[in-house]
Amino acid sequence: MPITTGGFRGFPGYGAELETLVSQSGLAWGRPELLQYLPAKIAATSRDPGSDNTKILRPHLLLGKVAGENSVFKPWDPDATDGTAKICGILLEALSIEYLGVDQEKFTGYVVFSGGIQPSALQIPSESSAGIAGKADEYLVRNSLAPYFQLSDMPCSPTGGPITITDDVTLLNEMSGSTFNVVGTAEVEVTLPTLPRKGVSFTFNNLANQNLVFTSGSSNVIANNATVATIAYQTTNQKLGASAMVYGTGSNWVVSPTNGKTLS
């Protein structure tokens, strides 16, 4: 079936080449003709830090859009303040920024904006190898891609719940995005994942007048101006109705109360 969603029609000679490129790229999951992609401007200042030659952007590189610019893209940087901290697309094929020794803005970079994709083919700019599984920014990538892309290893929504728990529970990073309603008849202890991955988050609502305890295998839980191994809703009048968001920073877990109840 011809690909009609790419936006390249009207450019003689490019159609068949792009159709072949998309179908053979290894990026698509499912029907490649369902990928949505368009030509876009790639900034002359773009650099791919994980590439042997940083001025050659690797295929399937994650891209962000420069704020205030008219659809200008650069490699994704989760710590950037220019708008590119949000993933807005995936570079379809390798692209050299340099031409005749000069860095130039490119108008020929085809960017994928939505569709089914293989996460093993994705390229995080800061990583030298392809794929996102097990990488430090894995869950930042998954969260950012979720509204527009379906990943072959997680075709369902990354969020879930509310999940009712009545007893102690050990969380996995793969459960990120879930909401938990705690209705235990005794103290409930929540053991956080070993690695506090950036982008991983959970929401808890304590619907019983019982202690709700958050614990980690090491003293990497931040709350109340301290880094501890365990923090809890356990003070009288501070348990029933307590709620918190728990999220990873890459090195620590943060337990952030969301309704004024006090952790101790």
NUTOR-576592 format. One record per residue (C-alpha): residue number from 1; x, y, z. Coordinates in nm, 2 decimals. Layout:
<atoms>
+-----+--------+--------+--------+
: seq :     c1 :     c2 :     c3 :
+-----+--------+--------+--------+
: NUM :      X :      Y :      Z :
...
+-----+--------+--------+--------+
</atoms>
This chain:
<atoms>
+-----+--------+--------+--------+
: seq :     c1 :     c2 :     c3 :
+-----+--------+--------+--------+
:   1 :   0.00 :   0.00 :   0.00 :
:   2 :   0.14 :   0.34 :  -0.09 :
:   3 :   0.24 :   0.56 :   0.21 :
:   4 :   0.03 :   0.88 :   0.19 :
:   5 :   0.08 :   1.02 :   0.54 :
:   6 :   0.44 :   1.13 :   0.50 :
:   7 :   0.38 :   1.47 :   0.35 :
:   8 :   0.65 :   1.42 :   0.08 :
:   9 :   0.40 :   1.40 :  -0.22 :
:  10 :   0.48 :   1.67 :  -0.47 :
:  11 :   0.85 :   1.62 :  -0.44 :
:  12 :   0.93 :   1.41 :  -0.76 :
:  13 :   1.16 :   1.12 :  -0.70 :
:  14 :   1.13 :   1.11 :  -0.32 :
:  15 :   0.81 :   0.91 :  -0.28 :
:  16 :   0.93 :   0.56 :  -0.37 :
:  17 :   1.27 :   0.62 :  -0.19 :
:  18 :   1.10 :   0.72 :   0.13 :
:  19 :   0.85 :   0.44 :   0.12 :
:  20 :   1.13 :   0.19 :   0.10 :
:  21 :   1.33 :   0.37 :   0.37 :
:  22 :   1.04 :   0.36 :   0.61 :
:  23 :   0.95 :   0.00 :   0.55 :
:  24 :   1.31 :  -0.12 :   0.58 :
:  25 :   1.42 :   0.11 :   0.86 :
:  26 :   1.35 :  -0.13 :   1.15 :
:  27 :   1.17 :   0.16 :   1.33 :
:  28 :   0.81 :   0.07 :   1.25 :
:  29 :   0.60 :  -0.17 :   1.46 :
:  30 :   0.31 :  -0.30 :   1.27 :
:  31 :   0.22 :  -0.14 :   0.94 :
:  32 :   0.49 :   0.11 :   0.84 :
:  33 :   0.24 :   0.30 :   0.62 :
:  34 :   0.07 :   0.42 :   0.94 :
:  35 :   0.37 :   0.61 :   1.06 :
:  36 :   0.31 :   0.99 :   1.04 :
:  37 :   0.61 :   1.18 :   0.93 :
:  38 :   0.70 :   1.51 :   0.76 :
:  39 :   1.01 :   1.69 :   0.64 :
:  40 :   1.13 :   1.93 :   0.91 :
:  41 :   1.41 :   2.18 :   0.97 :
:  42 :   1.70 :   2.05 :   1.18 :
:  43 :   1.90 :   2.32 :   1.36 :
:  44 :   2.26 :   2.39 :   1.25 :
:  45 :   2.36 :   2.38 :   1.61 :
:  46 :   2.24 :   2.02 :   1.65 :
:  47 :   2.49 :   1.77 :   1.80 :
:  48 :   2.45 :   1.40 :   1.87 :
:  49 :   2.67 :   1.34 :   2.18 :
:  50 :   2.65 :   0.96 :   2.15 :
:  51 :   2.77 :   0.95 :   1.79 :
:  52 :   3.13 :   0.90 :   1.69 :
:  53 :   3.10 :   1.21 :   1.49 :
:  54 :   2.87 :   1.45 :   1.68 :
:  55 :   2.78 :   1.64 :   1.37 :
:  56 :   2.63 :   1.33 :   1.21 :
:  57 :   2.28 :   1.27 :   1.36 :
:  58 :   2.21 :   0.90 :   1.39 :
:  59 :   1.89 :   0.74 :   1.25 :
:  60 :   1.60 :   0.71 :   1.49 :
:  61 :   1.75 :   0.99 :   1.71 :
:  62 :   1.50 :   1.14 :   1.96 :
:  63 :   1.43 :   1.50 :   1.88 :
:  64 :   1.29 :   1.80 :   2.06 :
:  65 :   1.14 :   2.12 :   1.91 :
:  66 :   1.31 :   2.45 :   1.98 :
:  67 :   1.07 :   2.69 :   2.16 :
:  68 :   0.98 :   3.00 :   1.97 :
:  69 :   1.11 :   2.87 :   1.65 :
:  70 :   0.90 :   2.77 :   1.34 :
:  71 :   0.93 :   2.39 :   1.36 :
:  72 :   1.31 :   2.38 :   1.42 :
:  73 :   1.42 :   2.05 :   1.58 :
:  74 :   1.73 :   1.95 :   1.77 :
:  75 :   1.84 :   1.63 :   1.95 :
:  76 :   1.64 :   1.57 :   2.27 :
:  77 :   1.80 :   1.69 :   2.59 :
:  78 :   1.60 :   1.62 :   2.91 :
:  79 :   1.78 :   1.90 :   3.09 :
:  80 :   1.75 :   2.17 :   2.82 :
:  81 :   1.57 :   2.50 :   2.87 :
:  82 :   1.51 :   2.58 :   2.50 :
:  83 :   1.21 :   2.36 :   2.46 :
:  84 :   1.39 :   2.04 :   2.35 :
:  85 :   1.35 :   1.87 :   2.69 :
:  86 :   1.02 :   1.74 :   2.55 :
:  87 :   1.04 :   1.47 :   2.28 :
:  88 :   0.85 :   1.58 :   1.97 :
:  89 :   0.97 :   1.34 :   1.70 :
:  90 :   1.21 :   1.08 :   1.58 :
:  91 :   1.47 :   1.14 :   1.30 :
:  92 :   1.39 :   0.89 :   1.03 :
:  93 :   1.75 :   0.86 :   0.87 :
:  94 :   2.10 :   0.97 :   0.94 :
:  95 :   2.18 :   1.34 :   0.87 :
:  96 :   2.50 :   1.54 :   0.85 :
:  97 :   2.48 :   1.89 :   0.99 :
:  98 :   2.80 :   1.99 :   0.81 :
:  99 :   2.82 :   2.07 :   0.44 :
: 100 :   3.14 :   2.19 :   0.27 :
: 101 :   3.29 :   2.25 :   0.62 :
: 102 :   3.00 :   2.47 :   0.74 :
: 103 :   2.72 :   2.38 :   0.99 :
: 104 :   2.39 :   2.44 :   0.81 :
: 105 :   2.03 :   2.42 :   0.90 :
: 106 :   1.88 :   2.13 :   0.72 :
: 107 :   1.54 :   2.11 :   0.56 :
: 108 :   1.57 :   1.75 :   0.45 :
: 109 :   1.54 :   1.57 :   0.78 :
: 110 :   1.23 :   1.36 :   0.79 :
: 111 :   1.08 :   1.34 :   1.14 :
: 112 :   0.83 :   1.08 :   1.26 :
: 113 :   0.56 :   1.22 :   1.47 :
: 114 :   0.33 :   0.93 :   1.56 :
: 115 :   0.27 :   0.56 :   1.50 :
: 116 :   0.38 :   0.22 :   1.61 :
: 117 :   0.75 :   0.19 :   1.68 :
: 118 :   1.01 :  -0.05 :   1.80 :
: 119 :   1.18 :   0.08 :   2.12 :
: 120 :   1.49 :  -0.12 :   2.04 :
: 121 :   1.55 :   0.10 :   1.74 :
: 122 :   1.53 :   0.43 :   1.92 :
: 123 :   1.84 :   0.63 :   1.98 :
: 124 :   1.88 :   0.84 :   2.29 :
: 125 :   2.12 :   1.12 :   2.21 :
: 126 :   2.33 :   1.07 :   2.52 :
: 127 :   2.37 :   0.69 :   2.47 :
: 128 :   2.61 :   0.53 :   2.23 :
: 129 :   2.39 :   0.22 :   2.17 :
: 130 :   2.04 :   0.19 :   2.04 :
: 131 :   1.74 :   0.10 :   2.24 :
: 132 :   1.58 :   0.24 :   2.56 :
: 133 :   1.53 :  -0.06 :   2.78 :
: 134 :   1.75 :  -0.04 :   3.09 :
: 135 :   1.88 :   0.31 :   3.00 :
: 136 :   1.89 :   0.58 :   3.26 :
: 137 :   1.63 :   0.79 :   3.08 :
: 138 :   1.41 :   0.49 :   2.98 :
: 139 :   1.09 :   0.61 :   3.16 :
: 140 :   1.14 :   0.98 :   3.06 :
: 141 :   1.13 :   0.85 :   2.70 :
: 142 :   0.83 :   0.63 :   2.75 :
: 143 :   0.63 :   0.90 :   2.92 :
: 144 :   0.71 :   1.16 :   2.65 :
: 145 :   0.63 :   0.92 :   2.36 :
: 146 :   0.31 :   0.78 :   2.51 :
: 147 :   0.06 :   1.04 :   2.38 :
: 148 :   0.16 :   0.99 :   2.01 :
: 149 :   0.34 :   0.66 :   1.98 :
: 150 :   0.26 :   0.29 :   2.05 :
: 151 :   0.57 :   0.10 :   2.16 :
: 152 :   0.58 :  -0.27 :   2.07 :
: 153 :   0.68 :  -0.37 :   2.43 :
: 154 :   0.41 :  -0.16 :   2.59 :
: 155 :   0.12 :  -0.12 :   2.34 :
: 156 :  -0.12 :  -0.03 :   2.63 :
: 157 :  -0.13 :   0.30 :   2.82 :
: 158 :   0.16 :   0.34 :   3.06 :
: 159 :  -0.08 :   0.46 :   3.33 :
: 160 :  -0.30 :   0.24 :   3.54 :
: 161 :  -0.53 :   0.23 :   3.84 :
: 162 :  -0.66 :   0.31 :   4.07 :
: 163 :  -0.53 :  -0.01 :   4.22 :
: 164 :  -0.66 :  -0.11 :   4.56 :
: 165 :  -0.39 :  -0.25 :   4.80 :
: 166 :  -0.47 :  -0.39 :   5.15 :
: 167 :  -0.13 :  -0.52 :   5.24 :
: 168 :   0.25 :  -0.46 :   5.19 :
: 169 :   0.35 :  -0.41 :   4.83 :
: 170 :   0.68 :  -0.40 :   4.64 :
: 171 :   0.68 :  -0.17 :   4.34 :
: 172 :   0.85 :  -0.22 :   4.00 :
: 173 :   0.95 :   0.06 :   3.77 :
: 174 :   0.73 :  -0.10 :   3.51 :
: 175 :   0.43 :   0.00 :   3.73 :
: 176 :   0.51 :   0.37 :   3.68 :
: 177 :   0.21 :   0.59 :   3.63 :
: 178 :  -0.02 :   0.39 :   3.85 :
: 179 :  -0.24 :   0.52 :   4.13 :
: 180 :  -0.29 :   0.32 :   4.45 :
: 181 :  -0.57 :   0.34 :   4.69 :
: 182 :  -0.46 :   0.21 :   5.03 :
: 183 :  -0.73 :   0.05 :   5.24 :
: 184 :  -0.54 :  -0.17 :   5.47 :
: 185 :  -0.68 :  -0.28 :   5.81 :
: 186 :  -0.32 :  -0.25 :   5.95 :
: 187 :   0.00 :  -0.07 :   5.85 :
: 188 :   0.09 :  -0.09 :   5.48 :
: 189 :   0.45 :  -0.07 :   5.38 :
: 190 :   0.54 :   0.03 :   5.02 :
: 191 :   0.88 :  -0.08 :   4.91 :
: 192 :   1.01 :   0.14 :   4.63 :
: 193 :   1.20 :   0.01 :   4.33 :
: 194 :   1.57 :  -0.03 :   4.38 :
: 195 :   1.66 :   0.22 :   4.11 :
: 196 :   1.49 :   0.56 :   4.13 :
: 197 :   1.47 :   0.61 :   3.75 :
: 198 :   1.39 :   0.96 :   3.62 :
: 199 :   1.04 :   0.97 :   3.48 :
: 200 :   0.90 :   0.69 :   3.71 :
: 201 :   0.62 :   0.81 :   3.94 :
: 202 :   0.34 :   0.67 :   4.15 :
: 203 :   0.04 :   0.83 :   4.33 :
: 204 :  -0.09 :   0.71 :   4.67 :
: 205 :  -0.42 :   0.78 :   4.85 :
: 206 :  -0.45 :   0.65 :   5.21 :
: 207 :  -0.82 :   0.57 :   5.25 :
: 208 :  -0.78 :   0.41 :   5.59 :
: 209 :  -0.68 :   0.54 :   5.93 :
: 210 :  -0.36 :   0.33 :   5.93 :
: 211 :   0.01 :   0.39 :   5.88 :
: 212 :   0.13 :   0.43 :   5.52 :
: 213 :   0.50 :   0.37 :   5.51 :
: 214 :   0.74 :   0.42 :   5.21 :
: 215 :   1.07 :   0.25 :   5.23 :
: 216 :   1.38 :   0.20 :   5.01 :
: 217 :   1.67 :  -0.04 :   5.02 :
: 218 :   1.90 :   0.25 :   5.08 :
: 219 :   1.87 :   0.60 :   5.24 :
: 220 :   1.76 :   0.77 :   4.92 :
: 221 :   1.41 :   0.88 :   5.00 :
: 222 :   1.38 :   1.26 :   5.02 :
: 223 :   1.10 :   1.42 :   5.24 :
: 224 :   1.08 :   1.69 :   5.50 :
: 225 :   1.43 :   1.83 :   5.42 :
: 226 :   1.60 :   1.49 :   5.48 :
: 227 :   1.73 :   1.19 :   5.30 :
: 228 :   1.62 :   0.87 :   5.48 :
: 229 :   1.55 :   0.50 :   5.42 :
: 230 :   1.19 :   0.52 :   5.55 :
: 231 :   0.92 :   0.79 :   5.56 :
: 232 :   0.55 :   0.75 :   5.67 :
: 233 :   0.21 :   0.89 :   5.73 :
: 234 :   0.19 :   0.77 :   6.09 :
: 235 :   0.10 :   1.06 :   6.31 :
: 236 :  -0.25 :   1.08 :   6.46 :
: 237 :  -0.48 :   1.29 :   6.24 :
: 238 :  -0.23 :   1.27 :   5.95 :
: 239 :  -0.31 :   0.93 :   5.81 :
: 240 :  -0.67 :   0.90 :   5.68 :
: 241 :  -0.70 :   1.10 :   5.36 :
: 242 :  -0.33 :   1.14 :   5.32 :
: 243 :  -0.20 :   1.14 :   4.96 :
: 244 :   0.14 :   1.17 :   4.79 :
: 245 :   0.32 :   1.16 :   4.46 :
: 246 :   0.63 :   0.95 :   4.46 :
: 247 :   0.88 :   1.00 :   4.18 :
: 248 :   1.24 :   0.92 :   4.09 :
: 249 :   1.51 :   1.17 :   4.02 :
: 250 :   1.78 :   0.93 :   3.89 :
: 251 :   1.95 :   0.92 :   4.23 :
: 252 :   1.67 :   0.96 :   4.49 :
: 253 :   1.31 :   0.90 :   4.55 :
: 254 :   1.09 :   1.20 :   4.64 :
: 255 :   0.78 :   1.16 :   4.85 :
: 256 :   0.58 :   1.47 :   4.79 :
: 257 :   0.25 :   1.52 :   4.99 :
: 258 :  -0.03 :   1.65 :   4.78 :
: 259 :  -0.29 :   1.75 :   5.04 :
: 260 :  -0.12 :   1.90 :   5.34 :
: 261 :  -0.09 :   1.59 :   5.55 :
: 262 :   0.25 :   1.55 :   5.73 :
: 263 :   0.51 :   1.28 :   5.68 :
: 264 :   0.74 :   1.18 :   5.96 :
+-----+--------+--------+--------+
</atoms>
